[in-house]
């Protein structure tokens, strides 16, 4: 079953924001992801972020591609506009929608397979062109829908569930976004909601390309010794007649951490993530410094989380193309089809 509606009845005294909405008004259908999946924690963080920002749900357009992560827009902001595109093509759809209607807030949700493999070129061009959107990558390092092969973000030297060692260097989407000109770049952990919610809020309010890489371990296929992004997984096998995948629900891993510290977070299988939270004196306006700092901490075996870079004076695709303030969807034939004389003038200017 892929669609589970939530009951419409709820307590009449639920807290509301200034718009009169409750958190329930920002939710979606019941998740069909594996119990304990970090992606559900990200959905909950999005719900809280938009509720606290007091944004009307219909002002948001949520877009996704293909993969476990790309299913999650079903689980938040049910009244929002939504479009589920084909594999890796979410950035193109978001670009076209943003050019047509600049009045909406664009929220793209993707995964490490969707953005770092088949959609890598799409991701890169969305960043370098400056598409005004909050781009969230739910990064678990595996292809969950096709039984846990390495994704392009898997770290070199990490082991698959079958014990295979990844010989390829992992793609760091944060480093790519920084080098391609993204004006808001952060990394979060699905188990640290206290940090993740404000990161999402800042990305939604930012006017420019905002990238959030959120480490979100896969409970089904990344819970084995040697994995660098692990939760628990169980496989049952019946030699007589069939093979069965059994997913055992786990409690969500929640982690609070002080800024400027390195903490070790033990996963369900006993493996450990080392997380460094940025110190208060970190300069988030230094793009080159952010790139160097990430490389330095990676060599130390750490995953840096927090707001890594923000441009205080961002620009976007509309500024580069000098599109009208009203938005292309509000223009009539006179503006959109100016005639042969206007075309001739444009051609002449290019000779």
N, C-alpha and C positions, 0 to 999 in steps of 0.2 A: 504494500500500500504506500503510495507516494504523497498522499494528501490527507491530512488529519486536521479538520477545522477545530478551533477552540470553542468551548461553550460561550455563548454571547452574554450570559448572565454573570454579573460580578457584583461585589459588595458596593452598595451605593455611596459609601463614605471613603472610597479610595482617595488618596491625596491627588490633587490636580495641580497643574502649572497655571500660569496666568492666563493661558488661552482656554482653560477649562478642560484640558485633556488629562486623562490618567495615563499611567505607563501602559495599561492594557490597550489603549488606543494606538500605541506605537508598535504593538506586537504583530506577529503574523500567524501562520498556522503552526501546529505542533511539529517539532523537528522529527524527521525520520533518520537522522544521522545516528551513528553508534553512540550508545550511552557513554557519557564522559568525554565526548569529542570536544576538543578545544574550540572548534568552530562555533559551537553553541555559546560558549563564553563570549566570543567576539560579537555574536548577534545580540546577546544581552547587553554588552557594552554599547553597541550602536543604539539600542532602544533607550538606555539611560542617557546617553549623550544627547540625542535629539529631544528627549523629554525635558532635560534640564536647559537646553538651549531655547526651548519654547518655539520650535519651528513647526509650522503646520505640516502634517505629513504630505499633503498634496503638493507642497512646494519642492519635494524631493523626487528626483528620477534615479532609480536604482537599476544598475545594469550588471550583467555577468556573462560569462562564457560557458564552459563545460567543465565539470569536475565536482567533487564533493563541496568545495568552497562555493562554486557557482550555484549550488542549490540553496544556499543560505538566505538569499533575498526573499525566499518564500517565508522565512521565519521571523522577519521583522518588517515594520512599516507597511502593513497590509494596505492602507489607503493610498500609498505613494504610487507614482507612475513606475512601471517596471518593464524591462525587456531582457529576455534571456537569449543571447546571441549564440553563434556557433563557436567552436573551439578556437580560442586565441584571438577572436575578432572583436571582443568587447571594446577595446580602445577606439576602433574605427566607428562603431555605432555611437559611442559616447561623443566622439569628435563631431560627427554629423548632427547629433541631437543638440549639442551645445551651440553649434553655429546657428542652428535654426531657431532655438529658443534659449536665450541667455538669461531668462528670468528664473529658471529652475536651478536648484542645487544638485549637482551631479555626484552620485556615489557609485563608484565602480568596485565590485567585489570579484576577486580573481584568486587563483591559486598558483603555486610554484610551477606546476605543469602548464597551466593555461597561459601564464605570463613569461616564464623563463625558457620554454621549449617552443611549441608551435606558435605562440603569440609573442615571442621575444622581439621580433621586428616591430610589431604593433605597439608593444610596451615602449620601446625606445623612441618611436616617432611621437607618441603621445607626450612623452616627457620633453623631448627637444622642441616640439611645436608649442608647448605651453598650454595644453588643453586645461581649462579651468575645471578641475574635478578633484574629489577625494578618492584616491586609488588605493584600495586596501588589498594586500596580498596575504592570504591565509596560508602560511608557509609551513608545511610539515615534512618536506624533503622526500616524499614518496608519491607514487601514483596510486591513490587509494582505490579508485574505481576499477583499476586493472590489476589489483592484488599486490601492490607494494613494491614495484620496481623503483630503482633510484630515479629521482627527478633531477633536473639540471641544477638545483640548489643544494643537493646533497654534498656534504663535505668529503673531500678526498680522504680516503682511509677509513671511512665509516663502513659498517658491515650491513648487508641486507639480512632479511630473516632467514635466508638459506646459507648465510655465512660468506657470501661473496663480498669482496672488498671493492669499494668504489675507487677506480684508478683515475677518474677525471676530476679536475679542479671544479669546485662548485661556483656557480654564478651568484654573485652578491648583488641583489637588486637594489639595495641601498647605495652601494658604490656606483652602480650604473646610473641611478637617478641623479646622484650628485654630479657626476661627470657630464650628464646630458642636459643639465640646466634646471632641474626641478627646484622650485622655490620654497618647498616645505617638505622635509624628509625626516621620518622618524622610524623607530623600530620598537615594537612592544612584544609582550609575552601574554598569551591568552589567559594565563593564570594570575596575572597581576592587573586586576580590573581597576585598581586605584590609579595606576599610571595610564592604562589604556584609554579610559573614558576621556580624560582631558586631551590626550593625543588626537583622538577622533574629533573632538569638538573643535580643536584648533584647525584641523584639516578641513572640516566642513565650512568653517568661517573664512578660511584663506582664499583669496582671489588669485588663483594660479594653479599650476600643477603640484598637487600634494600627494606624496607617496608614503604609505605606512606599510612596512614589512612586519607582519605579526607572526612570531613563532607559535605554531599551533600544532602540537604533537598529535600524531595519528594513533588512536588507541588500538586499532586493529592490526596495523602492519609495521609499526615502528616501535615495538616493545621487545627488544632483544639485546643481548649483550653485544656491544660494539657500535650501536646506533648512537648518533649524536643528537637525535630528537626523538626520545622514546617514551611511550606509554605501554600499557600492557596489552597483550593480544593472546588469544587462545585458539588453537586449531585442533578440532577433533577429526579423527580419520577412521572410517569403517572399511577395512580391507575387503569385506565380503561383497558389499553392494554399492557403496557410494563414498564420496568425500564430503565432509561437512565443515563449514566455517562457523565457529561459535564465538560470539562476541560477548564477553563478560563485562557488565557495567561496573564502572569504577567511580569513586568519589572524585569530584573535580579538584585538581591541585590548585590551591590558592596560596599566594606568596606575597607578603608585604616586605618592602625593602627600603632602607634609608638611602637617600641620594649620596653618590660618591663612594658607595661600598660595593664589594664583590661578594655575592652569596652563592652557595652551592645548594641547588634544589634537587632533592632526590626524587626520582620518578618511581612509578609503580614496580618496575623490574629491578630497582636498585641502582640503575645508572644515574649519572649526575649531570645536570646542566650548570655551568658557571655563568652567572649573570652579573654584569656590571651596570649599575644605574648611574647615569651622568651626575657629576657633582654640580652644586648650584653655581659655581664660578666658571663652568664650561661655556665657551664662547660659541653660541649657536649661529652667529652671523658670519663665521669664517668657513667658507666652503672648502678651501684647500686644507685648512686645519682639520676639518671633519674627516676628509678622506684619509689624511695621514694618521689621525687618531684611530680610526676604524682598523686600518692595516696594522698598526702597532698592537692593539688589543687582540686582534685575530691571531697574531703570532704568539700571544700569551695564552691562547686557547679560551678566550672569553667572548661572549655575545653581548654586545653593547646595546642597551635599551634606553629610550628617551627621545626627546626632540633633538635631532642631530644637526639640523640646519634649517634656518628660516630666513628668507629675504624680506627685509622690512619694507621694501618698495617693489613688490612683484609685478610682473607683466604677464599677459596671457595671449592666446591666439587671436582674440578679438582685437587687441591693441596692435598686433603685428599686421593683421589684414585690414585694419581700419574699417571694421564693419559698423553699420549704423547702430546707434544706441537702442533703437526700438526693437531690434532683433529681426532676422530674416523672415520669420513666420508672420510678421505683422506688415510686411511690405506688399504692395499691390503690383499689378502688371506694369504700371507706369515706371516703377522703380526697378523691378526685376527684369523687364524687357525694354530697355531704353531705346532700341531701334538701331537701324543700320548706320546712322550718322555717328552715334556714340561708339559703335563697334569700330568704325573706320578711324575715329580719333584715337582709340586705344591702340589699334594696330599701327597707326602712324607714329605713336609715341615710342613704340618698341623697335622701330627701324633704325 
